[in-house]
Amino acid sequence: MSEVTPRIAALEAPYPPEIQAQFNRIMRGAPPLLLFRVMAGHTRAWDKFRAGGLLDPGPLSLRQREIVIDRTCALTRCEYEWGVHVAIFAGPARLTEDEIRATVQGDAASLCWSPAEQALIAAVDALHQHATLSDDEFAALSAHYDAAQILEIMLLCGFYRTVSYLANGLKLPLEENAARFPQ
């Protein structure tokens, strides 16, 4: 990990037993991320943060979910969270190097995306830029995704914008094994 420290101190091991149990559940045995260690030091913030998590199996495929998360983090210039997600989930989500690069440097017209994924990227971009979807953007999204999926897309965009605010505002140093934005 970098020598830079976050603006708010992170918990250090050994963690209280209930926090350790939460880290174990979330991280599946891996060391807790710095963001989690910062948040866990503040009970109310940690509880609210965990309650908003959307990494459980929902109405979107892992691939769709990761495209939304990676694009949202890229648009907010949150290399910390983008890098964690790419490192952990890009392989299982079957994202190619071109697709990973396009989450940062491309747009909905990038040739690597299927028509359904183009609608997904366009929706993420619209939500980021305008905090809404036009009737045409909603119709394009509705052509590929049902109501539960559309709600999940919006929730993911909002939650990961919040995560990006946290990581960027706290000036979290990048995780050692996380991916870096393409140059």
N, C-alpha and C positions, 0 to 999 in steps of 0.2 A: 504494500500500500504506500501511497505517497507520504512525504514528510509533512504535507499541509494538513492542518487540523480543521474540522468543521467549526462554524461560528458558535455552536452550542455543543457542549461536551457530550461525548458518547459514554454509555455504560461500559465498564470494563469487567472482564471475568474475574472472579466467579460471579455469575448472575444469580439474583434471587431465584429460588426453585420454580416459582410460577412463571417467571420470565424465561428461564431456561427451557421449561416445558413448551412454552409458546414458540421460542426460537426453534426447538427441535421439530415441532409440528410444521412450521413454515419452511424451514430450511432443509428438512429431511436429512439431518445429520451434518450438513455442511456448516461452517462457521457463519454466524449471523452477519448480514450486510451492515455496513456502517450506518446507513439510513435507519435500519431497524434498531440499532443500538442507541442512536440519538433519540428516536421517538419513544423507545421503551423506558427512557429515563423520566418520562412525563406521562403519568398514568392516564389522564383524560385524553391527551393527544394520541397516545398509543392505542387506547381502546377504540377511539373513533376511527383511527387509521386502519386498524385491523377489521373493523366492521364494514369498511368501504371496499375491502379487497375483492377483486373479481377474478382471481386466478382459479377458482373452482370450475369444474366442467359446467359450462352454461350452454346457451343455444347456438353459440358460434363454435366453429372448429378451432383447434389450436392455431392453425395457420391464419384464419381470419382474425382471431383475437390478437395474434402477434403483429399482423400487419397494422391493425388499428393502434396498438400500443407503440410500436416502433415509429410509426409515422407521427403520432402525437408527440412523442418525446423528441423526435427530430425537429418538428416545427417549433417546439419551445426551446430548442438548442440545449436539451438536457442529455449531454453525452453520458452522464453517470447512469441514468436509468435505461437509456437506449442500449448502452454497452452491456449492462447486466442482462437485459432481455435477449439481446443478440447472442451473447455467450451461452446462455442457458437454454433458450428455446428455439433459436433459428434452425438448428439441426432437426430436432423432433418435429418442427413445423414445416420442414422441407422447403425452407427459403433458400434460394440460390444466392450466390455472391452478387449477381446483377440485381436481384430483388432487394437484398439488404442495402446495397448502394442506393437503389432507387427510393428507399424510404427516407433517405437524407437528401439526395441530389436530384431525384426525379419528381414526377408528378403523376396525375391520373392518366396522362397520355403516354407514359412510358410503355414501351413495347413488351416489357416483361410481364405485364399484368393481364390477366384474363378480363373479359368484360365485367364480370361480377366484382373482381378486385379493383378495376378502374372505378366503378361506382363507389366502392368502399373508400378508396383513397380520396375521391372527389368529395365525399361526405365528410371525411375527417378534415380535409382542407377547408371546406365551407364552415364547419363548426369552429375551427380554429380562427378563421378570419372574421366571421360574422356572428358567431354564437347562435346560429340558426341555419336551417336549410330552406332554400327557396322551394316553391312548389315543384319546379322541374328537377331539382336535386333530390327531393324526397321521392318523386315518382321514379327517378333512375334507380335509387336505392331499393325502392319497393318492388322493382322488377326482378330483383335477385334475392331479397331478404324479407322474411315475414316480420310481423309486428314485434314479437319477442326478440328477434335478432336486431332489429332497428333500435329498440330500447337499450339493448346490451351495448351496441355500438356507441350510442350517446353516453351511456354511463361510463364506458371505458374511456372515451375521450375526456370527459370531465374528471374522472378519477386520476388519470395519468397526467392531466394538466396540473392537478393539485400536487401529485408526486413530483412533477417537474419543478413546480414552484418551490417545494420543500428542498429538493436536492440542489437546485440552483441558488436559492436564497441562503441556504446553509453553507454554500461553497464546499460541498462534499468533495473530497479528493476521489478520483476514479478508483474503483475496485481493481486490484492487481490483475485478476484474470478476466476482466471485462473487455469486450470489444471496444475499439476506438472508431470515431467517425471516419469515414473514408476521406482521403485527401483529394 
